[in-house]
Amino acid sequence: MKQVDPKVELVANNMEWLGQAAVKVICQGKTIYIDPYKLTKSDSADIVLITHSHSDHWSIDDIKKVVTSKTTLIAPIECLDEVKDLPAKAKIGVIPGFKQTVDGIAIEAVPAYNVVKTKFHGRDKNFVGYILNLDGVKLYHTGDTERIPEMKSINADIILLPLGQTYTMNSVEEAAESAKDVKASIAIPIHYGMYEGTSADAEKFKSLLEGSITVIIKKPR
């Protein structure tokens, strides 16, 4: 088992899974949401990151619950025309390859796409995942993706992976191999239990990585 650095463990423990692909992270005094969806309460985010335009990731009603005048909203370019009236201090359109530091946090957008089920997330759509450098800890939210070749060139301490096999990964085994590709020390399964995938898949994911990568199964909040 790869030794987990205490800083990496702290970031993982401070991350909330909110259901589907939605997560909340508090680090460096900043509140970050990725793909907010079906939120039960309002909040004030410093950074909101959107991976792609599908309604369970790009949910205007939920984005409105967390965007304030202090928020930087980062999303694929095609999304931003829909939120011209939001009070965010900045709205940034991205494609894979985007890199920028926002509020002291380095953010990189990386490709996210289907290799087999291309009708759902084709590579030509320029959908993204995000790598965040949180006080020296690299957190990789893959977005909706299958195991893609680019993962082998990514190094991340924590990876958040979709376990639903209808629209994203083709199997739990493929998700486990993706965690190995990026040399993660912690893997956290997401994007299951609402429309596809089950808690049994998460347990299988954990067993497949036993002895190599620490798997944290979070309950959606």
KEBA-633531 format. One record per atom (N, C-alpha, C, O): residue in one letter; x, y, z. Coordinates in steps of 0.02 Angstrom, whole numbers, plus 50000, padded with zeros to 5 digits. Atoms other than C-alpha are relative to their C-alpha. Layout:
BEGIN
AXYZ;...
END
This chain:
BEGIN
M500424994050000;M500005000050000;M500445006250000;M500895006950041;K499644993750003;K500655017149951;K499865004150063;K499295005050082;Q500084996049940;Q500975027750105;Q499645006549984;Q499815009949935;V500394994050013;V499725042050116;V500295005750042;V500335005250104;D499754994049966;D500455059050158;D499445003150041;D498875003550017;P500534997049958;P499505067350303;P499655006049967;P499065007049977;K500314994350035;K499215082950195;K499494997549949;K498965000649939;V500455002950049;V498415072050061;V499374997450036;V498814998550013;E500565002749962;E497335063450190;E499545005650025;E498935004850027;L500394994449974;L496785080250261;L499555002949945;L498965004349957;V500404997550055;V496205086450091;V499424995249984;V498864997349974;A500515004950014;A495265070250060;A499455000150052;A498854999550036;N500494999949946;N494415071250229;N499585006449999;N499015006450023;N500364993650003;N493915089450197;N499575000749938;N499285006049925;M500415000050060;M493045084850035;M499344996650014;M499324991150042;E500675003049994;E491165081650035;E499774997849931;E499835001449882;W500355002250060;W490315071249902;W499265001650010;W498964999550059;L500694997549993;L488605079149872;L499514996149956;L498934998149950;G500415004050045;G487935065749754;G500185001349928;G500415006749910;Q499814999850070;Q488195062149569;Q500745002149994;Q501164998950026;A499294997950005;A489815071449520;A500155006150043;A500705008850040;A499934993949961;A489555085849641;A500434998950062;A500324994450101;V499585000249941;V490905088949769;V500125007150026;V500075012049988;K499824993749968;K491355102749891;K500654998950036;K500744994150073;V499355000449968;V493125105749949;V500155006750033;V500045012050003;I499764994049966;I493745118250077;I500744999250013;I500964994650047;C499275000349993;C495605121750069;C500285007049991;C500025010949951;Q499684993550004;Q496745136750091;Q499505005750014;Q499575011249988;G500494995049984;G495255145950163;G499495001449945;G499105006149950;K500454999050057;K494295144149999;K499494994349996;K499644988550012;T500545004950010;T492655135349963;T499924998849926;T499805003549887;I500015001850071;I492635126049798;I499464994849988;I499404989950024;Y500495004950022;Y491195117149713;Y500184997749929;Y500385001749887;I499935002850067;I491355105549564;I499334996849982;I499084992550019;D500635002850025;D489775101449464;D499444999850053;D499164994550065;P500545000149949;P488525106849599;P499344997749970;P499144999749915;Y500615003150026;Y486915097049580;Y499564997650057;Y499794994350104;K500495001949949;K485345094549685;K500245001950070;K500204998050117;L499774997549936;L486055105049825;L499405001250046;L498865003350024;T500544999249952;T485005105649983;T500015006750035;T499545008550070;K499974993449968;K485585122850039;K500465004549959;K500855002249917;S499584995150034;S486395138749976;S500665000850036;S500734999050094;D499334999049972;D488215143250005;D500335005749961;D500055008349912;S499624994850034;S489515156149954;S500674997049978;S501124996150019;A499405003250026;A490845148449841;A500505005149976;A500325010349949;D499474996050030;D492515156049798;D500134998049927;D500255002149884;I499895002750067;I492715144749646;I499464994749985;I499334990450027;V500455005250024;V491435134649548;V500274997449934;V500405001349888;L499725003250059;L492065122349418;L499484995449969;L499174991350005;I500495004150035;I490955114149287;I500384995849947;I500784998549910;T499645004450046;T491565099049187;T499704999849930;T500064999349880;H500325000150066;H490275099049046;H499275002050005;H499015003350059;S500664996850006;S488565104448988;S499414995550014;S498844997950010;H500585004349985;H487485089449034;H499665002350064;H499995004850109;S500404996749948;S486095094149153;S500154997750072;S499995001350119;D499825002249933;D486725083749300;D500695002650021;D500945000850074;H499364996849985;H488355093649295;H499955007649993;H500225011450033;W500124992950013;W487835110449224;W499275001550018;W498835001749975;S500674998849974;S486325114149333;S499955007350022;S500225009250074;I500034992849987;I485895132649328;I499705001450069;I499945005750105;D500314998949935;D484755131549480;D500494998950057;D500495002750106;D499525001449947;D486135123949584;D500595004849999;D500855006750051;I499464995150005;I487475135649519;I499795006550033;I500195009850066;K500254993949969;K486385150249573;K500024999750077;K500075004850110;K499995000849927;K486385143149750;K500685001450031;K500735002750091;V499324999349971;V488275144949769;V500405005749971;V500935007549998;V499644994550031;V488805159149654;V499805006650032;V499215008250037;T500104993349973;T489005176249734;T500485004849964;T500835002949917;S499564995050031;S489945192149691;S500744998650011;S501165001949981;K499305001849988;K491545184149757;K500214993849961;K500794991749966;T499885006550031;T491425168449648;T500335000749931;T500145005049891;T499755001050068;T492495163849498;T499684993749972;T499774988350000;L500335005750032;L491475152449384;L500404997949939;L500535001949894;I499595002850054;I492485141249269;I499614994249968;I499414989550002;A500425005050034;A491585130949138;A500194999749926;A500495004449900;P499895000350072;P491705124948958;P499685006149966;P499165008649988;I500194993850032;I491505139648840;I499265000049980;I498925005149986;E500695000350024;E489815133548773;E499495001650055;E498925003450039;C500474999049946;C489025135448945;C499895007350019;C499365009150043;L500004993549968;L489415153348986;L499475004949974;L499285009450011;D500534995650025;D488125161848874;D499364999650042;D498975004350043;E500615001049961;E486785154748989;E500015003550068;E499505003950102;V499944997249932;V487435163549145;V500265007149998;V500615009350044;K499774993150006;K487745181249086;K499785004350058;K500125009150077;D500294995849948;D486655188149225;D500224998050071;D500045001450119;L499775002049933;L487485178849369;L500495005250027;L500865008249988;P499584994749971;P488415190349491;P500724998150012;P501075001550049;A499315002349988;A490065180749484;A500505005549983;A500395009449936;K499504994850013;K491615191749492;K500384998649935;K500655003249904;A499685001950063;A492335182049344;A499684993749973;A499484989350011;K500245006050034;K491715169349216;K500524998349948;K500675002249904;I499445002050042;I493065159549127;I499804993849960;I499614988749988;G500145005750043;G492775148048978;G500634995949988;G501174998749977;V499415004350006;V493935133048963;V499914994649948;V499354992749929;I499955006050040;I494465119148847;I500584995950030;I500964998650071;P499435003849974;P495695104948884;P500665003749985;P500765006349931;G499374996450006;G497415112348914;G500015006650037;G500545009550047;F500054993849962;F496795127549010;F500394999450066;F500354994350100;K499654999749936;K497905132549156;K499965007150027;K500095011949990;Q500024993449969;Q497655146949276;Q499994999350075;Q499734994450102;T500034999849928;T497905151249458;T499455004850021;T499455010750001;V500574996049977;V496325157649543;V499994999950076;V499974994550107;D500004999549926;D496335163849723;D500554995750031;D500454992750084;G499445003849974;G498025155549747;G499984992649987;G500424988950011;I500075007150014;I497435138649682;I500124998849925;I499775001549883;A499855001550070;A498215131949521;A499494994949974;A499374989750005;I500525004150030;I496885124449408;I500194998249929;I500415002449890;E499865002450068;E497135113949253;E499404996149975;E499144991850011;A500535003950032;A495785107549135;A500314994849955;A500744996349914;V499725005550039;V496155090549059;V499434996549963;V498854997249982;P500545003250040;P495205080048930;P499594995150041;P499834991850087;A500465005049973;A493695069748980;A499544997849943;A499195001849914;Y500395002450057;Y492855058748851;Y499914992550002;Y500254988950039;N500105007250008;N492205041648803;N500424997449942;N500455000549889;V499635003550052;V493305029848703;V499534995249963;V499564994549902;V500465004950028;V491935016848676;V499305003149989;V499035002749934;K500684997350003;K490275025648714;K500025007349978;K499815011750015;T499844993250022;T490695040848610;T499385004449991;T499455010549989;K500604995950009;K488885046448587;K499845004150062;K499465009050059;F500154996449938;F488845052148768;F500485005850012;F500275011450027;H499494994949987;H490475061748788;H500554999449948;H501094996849962;G499515000550054;G491365063048622;G500605004550012;G500545009950041;R499394996049991;R493145069348620;R499945006949969;R500235011749994;D500074993650036;D492645083048499;D499605005250039;D499595011050020;K500414995449960;K491505090748632;K500435004550045;K500195009750069;N499554996149956;N493015097248731;N499745000450072;N499835005550105;F500175000549929;F492275091748897;F500644999150041;F501154997050014;V499385000049961;V493505092449041;V499924996650068;V499374995850094;G499925001349929;G494085085849207;G500455005550027;G500715009649988;Y499594994849970;Y495045096749329;Y500524997150047;Y500384992450085;I499495001449950;I496675095349424;I500115006450040;I500275011750012;L499914994349956;L496785106949573;L500614998850044;L500694993450072;N499435000449954;N498375110449669;N499795003450064;N499775009650068;L500264997549937;L497755112449847;L500544999450053;L500644994250085;D499464999849951;D499195117549959;D500504994349988;D500734991150035;G499515005250018;G500345105649866;G499714993249987;G500084988649969;V500345006450012;V499065091549852;V499615000549935;V499215005049925;K500334999950065;K498465087349677;K499364995750003;K499394989650012;L500665003250001;L496605083249670;L499754999849928;L499715005049895;Y500225001050070;Y495975076149504;Y499284997749999;Y499134992150018;H500695001850013;H494105076449468;H499964998449926;H500055002949884;T499945002250070;T493995066549307;T499455002449955;T499525002249894;G500584998750042;G492305072749249;G499714993449974;G499884988049998;D500305006150029;D491275060649145;D500464997449946;D500555000549893;T499495002550045;T492555049849059;T500054992450006;T499834989550056;E499755006849994;E493145032449021;E500745000550016;E501015006050023;R499275000049992;R494935027249050;R500315002249934;R500234998949883;I499724997250061;I495865037948925;I500765000150002;I501055000250057;P499265000350001;P497695037648869;P500335005750037;P500875004950066;E499704994249967;E498005055048940;E500114998950074;E500535002350105;M499935001249928;M497825048149116;M500704997750018;M500944999050074;K499335002649985;K499525039849104;K500525005650007;K501065004550034;S499544994449993;S500335057049093;S499805004850056;S500095010150064;I500234995949944;I499395063949243;I500244996950065;I500204990850075;N499835002249933;N500065062849420;N499555003650049;N499525009750050;A500464997049952;A498795065649557;A500054996250067;A500164990250068;D500005003149934;D498755062449744;D499324996950015;D499274991550044;I500685002349989;I496855060549749;I499635000049934;I499675004949896;I500405000250061;I495735054949607;I499284998650018;I499134994250060;L500725001049992;L493835056349601;L499754997049935;L499805000249882;L500165003950060;L493155043449479;L499274998149996;L498974996250047;P500695002250009;P491425039749407;P499974992349998;P500364989049965;L500095007350000;L490815022149443;L499394997649963;L499294991649955;G500565002250041;G489225022149342;G500264997449934;G500685000749903;Q499725002950061;Q489535010949194;Q499565000949938;Q499714998149885;T500444998850057;T488125016949082;T500275005549954;T500265004849893;Y499794994150038;Y488845033749029;Y500755001450005;Y501025005149964;T499304998349988;T490625033949095;T500444993749992;T500494991049938;M499575005950003;M491805019549138;M499614993949974;M499014993349985;N500325006050026;N491445003049052;N499944994450053;N499564989750045;S500025005049946;S491754993149212;S500335002950061;S500695007950057;V499664998049938;V492304994949392;V500744998849993;V501155002650019;E499295001550010;E493934986849341;E500355005649962;E500925007349978;E499714994650038;E494245000749215;E500115006150045;E500625009550038;A499914994449954;A493985013849350;A500604998850046;A500985003550059;A499435001649956;A495235004949463;A500665000949963;A501145003449992;E499384999150039;E496535004649325;E500155007449988;E500735009449985;S499904992750008;S496265023349298;S500335003050061;S500775007350055;A499694997649939;A496715026449479;A500744998350002;A501165002250025;K499295002150003;K498325016749452;K500385004249949;K500965005949959;D499664996250053;D498705026449293;D500285006550026;D500835008550007;V499794993449977;V498825042949386;V500414999650065;V500605004750094;K499585001249941;K499795035249531;K499725003350063;K500095006150104;A500334997049942;A498525041349658;A500164996050064;A500274990050062;S499945003449936;S498755037449841;S499314999250033;S499224994950076;I500695000749977;I496885040149876;I499545000349940;I499625004749897;A500525000050052;A495425035949761;A499325000450033;A499184996950082;I500674999149972;I493645041649795;I499494999049944;I499485003049896;P500505001150052;P492215034449691;P499425005050007;P499195006450062;I500574995550002;I490825046549638;I499574998049939;I499724993149905;H500415001150060;H489455047349504;H499734992949997;H499784989549946;Y500355006449999;Y488535031749557;Y499445000650052;Y499465004950096;G500525000349950;G486965027549654;G499395004349987;G498875003450019;M500584995750015;M485825040849579;M499644997749937;M499044996449938;Y500305002350063;Y485535035649398;Y500314993549975;Y500024990149932;E499635005950023;E486785021449375;E500514998250053;E500705002450094;G499505002349951;G488005011149477;G499704999350070;G499205002450086;T500265001649933;T487765004649654;T500555000450052;T501145000950037;S499525000149945;S488585004549824;S500424993749997;S500994993750020;A499615006150009;A489124986749784;A500585001249952;A501114998249960;D499464998350046;D490144993849640;D500575003650038;D501155002350025;A499494996449961;A491035005349762;A500414995250043;A501014995950049;E499645005049959;E491464990749875;E500454995749957;E501014994049977;K499585003950046;K492114980949726;K500615004149979;K501165001549976;F499454995450017;F493164996049675;F500525000050055;F501124999850042;K499545000049942;K493914996349849;K500394993550004;K500994993650017;S499665006549995;S494304977849846;S500524999249944;S501044996149955;L499535000550056;L495144979149675;L500655003850013;L501185001949988;L499414995849986;L496344992449742;L500314998650067;L500795001950087;E499735001749934;E496664984449910;E500744998149995;E500934994049953;G499295001450000;G498514984249947;G500415004549956;G501025004549958;S499634995550045;S498944997349816;S499805007350009;S500235011750011;I500254993249994;I497845012849836;I499455000250053;I499014995950054;T500524999249949;T496815018749984;T499365002649968;T499375007749933;V500654997950027;V494985019949936;V499565002550058;V499464999150108;I500464997149951;I493825031350034;I499315000349968;I499215003749918;I500684999950024;I491985028050008;I499615004950042;I499505003950102;K500374994849965;K491005043550053;K499264999249988;K499044996849935;K500734999950008;K489145044750082;K499795006849974;K500025011950000;P500214993450025;P488295058349980;P499625003950053;P499245001150092;R500324995849949;R487705073050085;R499495004749968;R499175008650004;
END
